[in-house]
Amino acid sequence: MRRWRVPGFVDRIEVDDPKEISEIVENPLIDREFFTPTSLINWFLLKRALIALSFGGKRFPTQTPRASSEDAQEREALWKDLQAKIPSIRQGPSELEALSQWVSNTDSDAVAGILVQQLLGSLFSEHFVATPESWHAAQVLVKAPRLSNLPKLMWWTLSGKVDRAKRLLAAMVGGSLSGVNAIGIAVHNVVKGLERMRELFADEKARSSLSAQEAANKCVMAPISVYRQATAAGTVQGCPFSRGSLFVLNIGSASRHFGDRRIAFLEDSWSRCPAAEWVPAMFEGVWKRARSAGDAGSIGDPKAAH
């Protein structure tokens, strides 16, 4: 845990350890209320994120505070819906065919982002059709909360580029902000996971030895980081913090370095990702379907007998 504090300029605490992250997430004095009149750097980081990750006067579900009962109900409803789909998706149904082909065929010209966006979007609208335009909108949206190029950030804001991206994505999922987050933000972590799976599948030893569950666990990718903010002064793990201190929880590096899949989805917290179990199950399904197709191809290939 590292703190940078210059009164009026910055008050930021970065955290990489899973145990510390878990303690901070559950601390009642640290939340996602995100009040911005604070030190300059904190204000900039929060304002940049909140402008990008809100639509129609409402924040994305990943930016709402613990006390938001409406958001909690929406998260719980989505969790239950995805839980019900897990037994089927884990078996590698036909809806995963395009992804399994992409994973098993390194010569494929398909755009993985569009394929993943189609899968995620269909969870929110049966009429969803991913396009190059919707994938471009997702690329714009995911960059906006972290854009450090100030002239570009100002141009994107003044020109309405980010707003247009959100409007396009929202229209495709019936205005669901959970849906916009899925096809505009979370989609990128799933794509990274499938890119990792493609590498594993290309390795003959890994392809033949890894079970679907083992492969899936290696392919879970977390966001780079998430924000929390102190609503009052306190201490955590011996580190003092002030009201307004900004916590940057580096769950990406924590998950990767410590091999902790649960921290990638903050599974043990009130802010648990609704897809925490669905995503790994989907990865299992893709691996099974790709393996099954490969085994069938080997049986029909005369060279495979030699």
N, C-alpha and C positions, 0 to 999 in steps of 0.2 A: 504494500500500500504506500503510495507516494503522494504527498500533498504539495501543491504550489499555491502560495498565498501572498499576494501583494495587495493590501487594502485599496479598494476602489478599482483595481485592475483585473485581478484574477483570484479565484478561490476554487481550485479544482483538485480533486482527489482521484487518482487512477488506481484501479484494483485489478489484479490478474489471478489471484488465488481463488479457487472454487469455494473453499470454506469461508473466506472473507466475503466473497460475492453473496453467498447464501445468507450470511448473517446480516449484510447490508440490506438485501432485498426484503428480509423479514422485519427489519427495524422499524417500529411505528413512527419514528421521527424522520424517516427517509422515504420519500414517495415520488409520485409523478405529477404533483400539482403544478410544477414548473411555472412559478411566478418569475417574470423576467426583470423587474427593476432591481438589479443586483450589480456586481462588479462587471466591468466592460467586457472582458472575454467571456464570462459566463453568459451575459446577456446576448452576445453575438451567437454563441454556440446554440443556445436554446431557441433564440428567435429564428435562426436559420432552419433548425429542425422543425419547429412548430409551424412555420409558414408552409414548408413542403408537406408535412405529414398531417394536414388537416384539409377539410373540404366542406363547403356549404356551411361554414361556421362551426363545424364539429371536428374534434381531433380524431385521428385514426385510433383504433382500439389499443394499439401499442403505446399510446401517449396519454391515456386517461388515468386519473388517480385511483387509488384503492377504494375510495368512498363512492365511486360512480356505480350505483346499483344497476343502472341501465346497461352499462358496459359489461358488468359481471354477469348479468343475465344473458346477454348476447354471446359472451365467451362460453358460458356453460351450455347454451343451446347448440353452438357450433361444435363444441367438444363431444357432446352426445351424438350428434349427427355423424361426425367423423368416426367415432368409436364404432358405430353400427356398421360402417363400411369396411372396417379393418379385416374381418375374416375373408371377405371376398378379394380385396385388393392384394392381400398377402399371398394369394394363390397364383397371381400372375394372369389376370383375366385379359380378354382381347383388347380392352381399352389401353393396355400397356404395350401393345404390339409395336407401335411406332417408336416408343422409347427403347424397348428391348432391341429393336433392329439398329437403332442409333448406337447403343452401347456395344453391340457385338460386331458392328461393321465400321471400322475406322475410316473407310472410304466414303461413308455416307455424306451427301451434300446437304442433308437436312439441317435446319437451324435448331439447335437444342432448345433455345429459349422459347421459340414458338411452340414446340412440342410440349414443353412443360407448362407453358401458359395455357395451352388448350386443356390439359389435364386439370389444372387448378381452377381455371375459369368454369369448367363444366360442373364443379362442385357448387357453384352459386347460380348458374343459369344453364338450363338445358339447351338454350339456343346459342350458347357462347361459341364464337369462332375466332380463334387467334389469327392475327395477320401480321405482316411486317410492320404495319403502322402501330399496332398495339404493343408489339415488342419494342419498337423504338420509344414509345411513350414510357414503357417500363424502365428503359435505360436512362431516360431523362429523369424520371422520378427518383430512382435509387441514387443518382448522383447528387441531386439537389441538397439533401440534408448535410452533405459533407463537402460541398464545393468550397474550396479554399481560394479559388481565383476570384477575387472581389469584382473586377470588371465583368467577368462572365456571369457571376451571381446576380449582379445588378441588372445586366441585360436580360437574363432569363426571367427575372422578376418583373421588370418594366414591360417586356415584350409579351408577357403572359404565357411563355413557353411551358412552364410547369403547370399552370392552371389548365392549359389546353390538354396536356397529358392526363391530368387527373379527370377532366371532364370526359375524355374519350374512354378511359378505363372504367369510370363509374357508370357510364351509360351501358357498358357491356355486361355489368353484373347487377343491374337493377338498382344502382345507387348504394349498394352495400359497402360500407367502408372496410369491413373485414375482407370482402372480396377484392377491393382495390388494393389493400395491403398484400393480399395473397398474390395477385397477378402483377403487382407493380414493385413490390419490395421482396417478399419472401421467395418469390420465383427465382431470384438470383442465387440464393443459397442452395435451392434444389438443383439448379443447373450445375453449380460447382460440385455438388455431390455426385451427379451423374457423370460429370467429366472425370471425377476420381474413379467411379465404377468402370468407366470405359478403359482407363489405364489398367485397372486390376484385371479386367476381362481379357485384355490383350496379352497379359502374362499367363502363359499356359499353366504354370505351377499354381498360381493363385486361382485361376479359373477352375482347376480340377480339385483343389484342396479346400477352398473356402465354402462354408455353408452359406445359405442365403442370409441368415442372421448375422454371421460374422462379416460378410461383405457389406451388409446394410450399416452395421455399426461403424465401419471404416469410412462410410460415405456421408455420414451426418455432418453437415457444415453449419456453424453458428454465424449469426451476424458478427461483424467486427466488434461492435460495442453497443451498449444501451446506456441511457442516462437515468439517473435518479437525483433528487435534490432534497436537501435537509429543510424540513419545515420548522425546526427549532434546533438550538445548539445541543451538542451531546458529545459522546465519545464512542468509538467503535474500534475494537482490537488495539486499544491504547492510543488511537489517533483521534485527537480532538477535531470537531468540526463546528462550524457556525451556521446560523440560520442562513440559508441561501447557498451553502457550499454545494458545488456540483460534483456528483460522483460519476465517473466514467468507468463502467463495468466492462472490462475487455473480455467478454465471454467467448469471443472467437479464439484468442490465444489460450485462454484457460481450458477450453474444451479440447483444443488440439494438443497442448503440451501435457495435460494431465490425463488425457484419454477419457474424459468425463462426458459421456453423451448427455446425461441429464442436465448438465449446466447449460448446454446449447439451447435448450428449450425452457430453462428455469423451471423444470418440472416440479420441484418441491415447493414452489412459491405460489402466492395468490395471483401472480401475473403469468402463470403457466401458459405456454403457447397451446391453443386448442388442437393443433396438429402434432403435438409432441409424440404421439404413438402412431398416428396415421402415416407420417412421413417415413419413418423406418420400415413400417409394414409395406408401404409402396415400393421402397427400395428392394425389399425382399422379393416382392412380386416381379419387379423388373429383372432381377438377377435370375430368379427361377425360370422365367419365360425365355431369357436369353440363353441360359444353360440348356434348356429343353430343346430349343431350336438348334443349338449347336450339336447336341447329342444326336438329334434326328438326322442332321446333315452328315454327321460322321458315319452313321449306319448306312446311309445311301451312297457313300463315297467309296469306290473300290480301293482308292489309295489308303483309306483309313485302316485297312486290314494289314497293311505292310508296315 
